[in-house]
Amino acid sequence: MTTVMGICRSFRDRAFARFFHCFPCLSDPARRSSWGLKVTLVMLHLIFVGILFVFDGDLIEKTKKEPWYTALYLLLLFATLVQYFITSSSSPGSGVYAWNLTIYRVLIMFKQRQPASSQNGSLNVVIEGSQSGRNFQGSNPSSWTKLVMDMYPPGTSIRSCTCSYCNVEQPPRAKHCHDCDKCVLQFDHHCVWLGSCVGQDNHCKFWWYICEETALCLWTGILYIMYLKANISRA
């Protein structure tokens, strides 16, 4: 019995190893979970919509008479799924690019706050180092810590605005996400259905998805109510 189980386990490991060799993007457990969640959400949409077109005879007749009605409904379904994938695959405002962009914005704000006498020289900034981008070189050097602290009220402790996990001084509204294990600019929340955080860079995309999903759910709910009402009255 033990030998049979060992053979089955060895065959399973070889099969998974070959599968992950063909599809290396699925070798990461977090990425597999994310893709599984996306497939589940798409299947839920297709199942609920498919039930209507399979069992609702009135909807099928209406589609033959007024094809534009069904076309609009299917267009909304397609737009919702596309917006879902766009939102879930977009960065919430974390990583080197997002932090560097924030540094650039803060530098512009910092330069505007400086007196006219101190703006005579050029402000050349070179971003080096890790994700935090706290190393600056130039004719008018300013540290990332000072730039961040200038965005807080006077007297704010640097310890209160430093991430204890990433060791990065966070701008206002930035927060460390324990699910993604990274700091997110203008952190809103971690969306389980998206598999990522909602932050500075995808907040607008997230609201577009919510509006489209809400409209699709309301429309689908109305179609189900009409279908149930018609069948109950016939019975």
C-alpha positions as CSV (number, residue, x, y, z in Angstrom):
1,M,0.0,0.0,0.0
2,T,2.8,2.4,0.9
3,T,4.6,1.5,-2.3
4,V,1.5,2.3,-4.4
5,M,1.0,5.6,-2.6
6,G,4.7,6.5,-3.2
7,I,4.3,5.7,-6.9
8,C,1.2,7.9,-7.2
9,R,2.8,10.7,-5.3
10,S,5.9,10.5,-7.5
11,F,3.7,10.5,-10.7
12,R,1.8,13.5,-9.4
13,D,5.0,15.4,-8.6
14,R,6.4,14.7,-12.1
15,A,3.1,15.8,-13.7
16,F,3.0,19.0,-11.7
17,A,6.7,19.7,-12.5
18,R,6.0,19.2,-16.2
19,F,2.9,21.4,-16.1
20,F,4.8,24.2,-14.3
21,H,7.7,23.9,-16.7
22,C,5.2,24.5,-19.6
23,F,3.4,27.2,-17.7
24,P,6.0,28.9,-15.4
25,C,3.5,31.8,-14.6
26,L,1.5,29.3,-12.5
27,S,4.4,28.0,-10.4
28,D,3.8,30.8,-7.9
29,P,1.0,29.7,-5.4
30,A,-0.2,33.3,-5.0
31,R,-0.4,33.7,-8.8
32,R,-2.3,30.4,-9.1
33,S,-4.7,31.6,-6.5
34,S,-5.2,34.9,-8.3
35,W,-5.9,33.2,-11.6
36,G,-8.2,30.7,-9.9
37,L,-10.2,33.6,-8.5
38,K,-10.4,35.2,-11.9
39,V,-11.6,32.0,-13.5
40,T,-14.2,31.5,-10.8
41,L,-15.6,35.0,-11.1
42,V,-15.9,34.7,-14.9
43,M,-17.6,31.3,-14.6
44,L,-20.1,32.8,-12.1
45,H,-21.0,35.5,-14.6
46,L,-21.4,33.1,-17.5
47,I,-23.5,30.6,-15.5
48,F,-26.0,33.2,-14.3
49,V,-26.3,34.7,-17.7
50,G,-26.4,31.3,-19.4
51,I,-29.3,30.1,-17.3
52,L,-31.4,33.0,-18.5
53,F,-30.7,32.3,-22.2
54,V,-31.3,28.5,-21.8
55,F,-34.5,28.5,-19.8
56,D,-36.1,31.9,-20.4
57,G,-38.2,31.5,-23.5
58,D,-39.6,35.0,-23.3
59,L,-36.1,36.5,-23.3
60,I,-35.2,34.4,-26.4
61,E,-38.4,35.6,-28.2
62,K,-37.5,39.2,-27.2
63,T,-34.0,38.7,-28.6
64,K,-35.5,37.7,-31.9
65,K,-37.8,40.7,-32.0
66,E,-35.5,43.2,-30.4
67,P,-31.9,42.1,-30.9
68,W,-30.6,45.5,-29.7
69,Y,-31.9,44.7,-26.2
70,T,-29.8,41.5,-25.8
71,A,-26.9,43.2,-27.6
72,L,-26.8,45.9,-25.0
73,Y,-27.0,43.4,-22.2
74,L,-24.2,41.3,-23.6
75,L,-22.1,44.4,-24.3
76,L,-22.5,45.4,-20.6
77,L,-21.4,41.9,-19.6
78,F,-18.3,42.0,-21.8
79,A,-17.4,45.6,-20.6
80,T,-17.7,44.5,-17.0
81,L,-15.4,41.5,-17.4
82,V,-12.9,43.6,-19.4
83,Q,-12.9,46.3,-16.7
84,Y,-12.5,43.6,-14.0
85,F,-9.3,42.2,-15.7
86,I,-8.0,45.7,-16.2
87,T,-8.5,46.7,-12.6
88,S,-7.2,43.4,-11.1
89,S,-4.0,43.5,-13.3
90,S,-3.3,47.2,-12.6
91,S,-0.9,48.3,-9.9
92,P,-2.5,49.9,-6.8
93,G,0.4,52.3,-6.3
94,S,3.3,50.2,-5.1
95,G,6.7,49.4,-6.5
96,V,9.6,51.4,-7.8
97,Y,7.6,53.3,-10.4
98,A,4.8,54.4,-8.1
99,W,7.2,55.5,-5.4
100,N,9.5,57.4,-7.8
101,L,6.4,59.1,-9.3
102,T,5.4,60.2,-5.8
103,I,9.0,61.4,-5.1
104,Y,8.8,63.5,-8.2
105,R,5.4,65.1,-7.2
106,V,6.7,65.7,-3.7
107,L,9.9,67.4,-5.1
108,I,7.8,69.7,-7.2
109,M,5.7,70.6,-4.1
110,F,8.8,71.0,-2.1
111,K,10.4,73.3,-4.7
112,Q,7.3,75.4,-4.9
113,R,7.4,75.9,-1.1
114,Q,11.0,77.2,-1.2
115,P,11.6,80.9,-1.1
116,A,12.5,82.6,-4.4
117,S,16.1,83.1,-3.2
118,S,16.7,79.4,-2.8
119,Q,15.2,78.5,-6.2
120,N,18.0,80.2,-8.2
121,G,20.1,77.0,-8.3
122,S,19.0,74.0,-10.2
123,L,17.4,71.1,-8.4
124,N,18.7,67.9,-10.0
125,V,17.6,64.7,-8.4
126,V,18.9,61.3,-9.1
127,I,17.0,58.4,-7.6
128,E,19.1,55.5,-6.4
129,G,18.9,52.6,-4.1
130,S,15.9,50.4,-3.1
131,Q,12.2,50.8,-3.5
132,S,11.9,53.6,-1.1
133,G,14.1,55.9,-3.2
134,R,15.5,57.7,-0.2
135,N,19.0,58.4,-1.6
136,F,19.2,61.7,-3.4
137,Q,22.2,63.5,-5.0
138,G,22.3,67.0,-6.5
139,S,23.2,70.5,-6.0
140,N,20.4,71.0,-3.5
141,P,20.2,67.6,-1.7
142,S,17.0,66.8,0.2
143,S,16.4,63.4,1.8
144,W,13.3,61.4,1.3
145,T,12.6,61.5,5.0
146,K,12.6,65.3,5.0
147,L,10.3,65.5,2.0
148,V,7.8,63.1,3.6
149,M,7.9,64.8,7.0
150,D,7.1,68.2,5.2
151,M,3.8,66.6,4.2
152,Y,2.8,66.0,7.8
153,P,1.8,68.6,10.5
154,P,4.8,70.0,12.5
155,G,5.8,67.9,15.4
156,T,4.8,64.6,13.9
157,S,7.1,61.8,15.0
158,I,9.1,60.0,12.2
159,R,8.4,56.7,13.9
160,S,4.6,57.2,13.5
161,C,4.9,57.5,9.7
162,T,7.5,54.7,9.1
163,C,6.4,51.3,8.0
164,S,7.7,48.7,10.5
165,Y,7.7,46.0,7.8
166,C,9.3,47.8,4.8
167,N,11.2,50.4,6.8
168,V,10.0,53.1,4.5
169,E,8.8,56.6,5.5
170,Q,5.2,56.6,4.2
171,P,3.5,59.7,2.7
172,P,0.0,60.5,4.1
173,R,-2.6,57.8,3.5
174,A,0.0,55.2,2.5
175,K,-0.4,51.9,4.4
176,H,1.3,48.5,4.5
177,C,-1.0,45.7,3.1
178,H,-0.4,42.5,5.0
179,D,-2.0,40.4,2.2
180,C,0.2,41.8,-0.6
181,D,3.1,42.4,1.8
182,K,4.0,45.8,0.4
183,C,3.2,49.5,1.1
184,V,0.5,51.0,-1.1
185,L,0.0,54.7,-1.8
186,Q,-3.4,56.1,-0.8
187,F,-4.4,52.7,0.5
188,D,-8.1,52.1,0.4
189,H,-8.6,48.4,1.1
190,H,-7.5,45.0,-0.1
191,C,-10.2,43.6,-2.4
192,V,-10.5,39.8,-2.2
193,W,-12.3,39.5,-5.5
194,L,-9.6,41.5,-7.3
195,G,-6.8,39.7,-5.5
196,S,-5.0,43.0,-5.0
197,C,-5.2,46.3,-3.2
198,V,-7.1,49.4,-4.2
199,G,-4.9,52.4,-4.0
200,Q,-3.7,55.5,-5.8
201,D,-3.2,54.1,-9.3
202,N,-6.3,51.9,-9.7
203,H,-8.9,53.7,-7.5
204,C,-10.6,55.2,-10.5
205,K,-10.6,51.9,-12.4
206,F,-12.0,50.2,-9.4
207,W,-15.0,52.6,-9.2
208,W,-15.7,52.1,-12.9
209,Y,-15.7,48.4,-12.3
210,I,-18.1,48.7,-9.3
211,C,-20.5,50.9,-11.4
212,E,-20.5,48.4,-14.3
213,E,-20.9,45.4,-12.0
214,T,-23.7,47.0,-10.1
215,A,-25.6,47.9,-13.3
216,L,-25.1,44.3,-14.6
217,C,-26.3,42.8,-11.3
218,L,-29.4,45.0,-11.3
219,W,-30.2,44.2,-15.0
220,T,-29.7,40.4,-14.4
221,G,-31.8,40.6,-11.2
222,I,-34.6,42.2,-13.1
223,L,-34.5,39.5,-15.8
224,Y,-34.6,36.8,-13.2
225,I,-37.6,38.4,-11.5
226,M,-39.4,38.7,-14.8
227,Y,-38.6,35.0,-15.6
228,L,-39.8,33.8,-12.2
229,K,-42.9,36.0,-12.2
230,A,-43.9,34.7,-15.7
231,N,-43.4,31.0,-14.7
232,I,-45.3,31.4,-11.4
233,S,-48.3,33.0,-13.1
234,R,-48.3,30.2,-15.7
235,A,-48.2,27.5,-13.0
